[in-house]
Amino acid sequence: MAAETMRWYRSKVDWWLALVLCAPPLASIVVCAALALTGNFSEMAWGLGSALLVFGIYFGLVFPMRYGLDDAQLVVRYGVCRQRIPLADISEVYPTKNPLSAPALSLDRLHIQFGQGPLKAVMISPADRDGFLDHLAHTAGLKPEGERLIRVSSIGGR
């Protein structure tokens, strides 16, 4: 089965983004501790609720963040979400620093186009970028062209 041959790549994490991501959970814990130390137990529900909300968002949409490749598909996993992209649909891959929201914990990203339009693209940030690109090129039949990988059509010579 495909899951047995899936190779997973961790997301690269920028140091500044790690600091930004640590702030909300730490702030929630500090608020809860302050409420407990001052004896404001009636307000503790709000502190615990905000902490649970932050952790729920992180584990629902962020962690784990990784990218899997097998013989047929690229799987982009972020939290409980999974996006499956057939390798045959990938037309182009190129580096980008685009800061738009994406399942990537770094601005050192790869833009992967798998159809027409902005909704048929994803930006990811594998930590082992070169290994990921080599694996993707070999498995998906993409050809290097400068810093890009492109699908070369056998008909029409694109």
N, C-alpha and C positions, 0 to 999 in steps of 0.2 A: 504494500500500500504506500501511497505518497508520503504519509506522515513519518514512515520509517526512514525515508531518505532525505527528509527535510534538514537543511543545515541552517542554523540560526546565527544571526549577527546582532550584537548589542548595539544600542544607540550610543553615539558619541555624546558626551555631556560637557557643555561649556561651563567653566568654573563660575562665571557670573550668574548663569542660569541656575546652577546648583544652589548658590546663595539665595537667589530670589525664591526658588522652590522651598527652601528650608524656612523662610520667614513666616508664612502663615501657620504651619503646624507648631513652630516654636512659640509664636505669639499666642496661639490657642492654649498651649500647655501653661505658659506663664500666667495668662488670665485665670485659668482654673486654679493654679497654685495660689495666686494672690487672693482669690475669692475664698479658698479653703483656709488660708492663714489668717484672714481678717474675720472669719466666721460668717461670711455672707452666703450661707448655705441655700437661702431662698433664691439667690441669683445664680447659683451653681448650675442649674439646669440650662440656662442660656449659654454659659461657658462650655459645658459639655456638649450641648447641641451644636455650637459653632465648631468645636474640635471634631466632632463626628462628621459634620458636613465637609470640612476640609479633607479629612482622611478618606471619606467616601468619594469625593471628586478625584483625589489622587489615585486611589486604587480602582476607580471606575473608568478613568480616562487617561491616566498617565503610566502607572506602573503595573506590569512590566511593559517596557517599550523595546520591541525587537523586531527583526525582519528575517523571514524565513524564505529559503529558496529550495525548491525541489525540481524535478524534471518538467513539471507542467505549470507551476505557478509561483508567484511572489506573494507571500503573506505578510501584511503589515499589521503587527499586533500592538495595540496601545490600550492598556487596562483590560477591560472585558470586551473591547471591540476588536474585530478582525476584518481586514479588507483583503480580499483575494483577487489577484490580478493574473489572468492567464498570460504566460510568457509570450505566446504568439501575438498578443494584442499590443505589446510594448513596441513603440516605434522609435523612441529616442530617449536617451538619458544624458543629462549634462549637469555640470556643477553649477550651484547657485548659492547666493547669500541672502535670498529672499526672506524677509522676516515675517511673512504672513503665517498664520496659524497652520501648523502641520504636525504630524506624528514624528517629531524630531526634537531632541533635547540639545541641539547645537545649530548654529547658523551656517556651519560648514555642511551644506546639504547637496543632495542629488535630486534633480527634478526628473521624474519618470513620467513620460507621456504615454498613455495607452489608449488613445482615441482622440476624437475631435473635441475641442473646447476645454475650458478650464476645469470642468467637473470630471474630466477623464485624465487627470494628472494627480500625482502625489509627490510630496517632498519628504525625503527621509535623510537620516544622518548616521549611516553605519560607522562604528568606531574603526573597523578594519575596512576602510574605504577601497583600497586597492584590491584586497582579496575579494570583497563583494563584487566589484566591477569585473574582475577577471572571471569569477564564477558566473555572474549574470551574462556576460558576453558569450562565454562558452556554452552555457545551458540554453540561452534564448536565441542563439544564432545572430547576435548583434556584432557589427563590425566597428572597430575604433576609427574615428575621424577627428584628429586633434584631441581635444579633451572630451569629446562626445562619443557616445555609442549610438549607432543608428542601424535601423533595419534596412538592409539592401534587398529590394524586391528582385526576384529572379525574372519577373516579366516587366519589361519597360526600362530596366537598368537604373532605377532611382537611387 
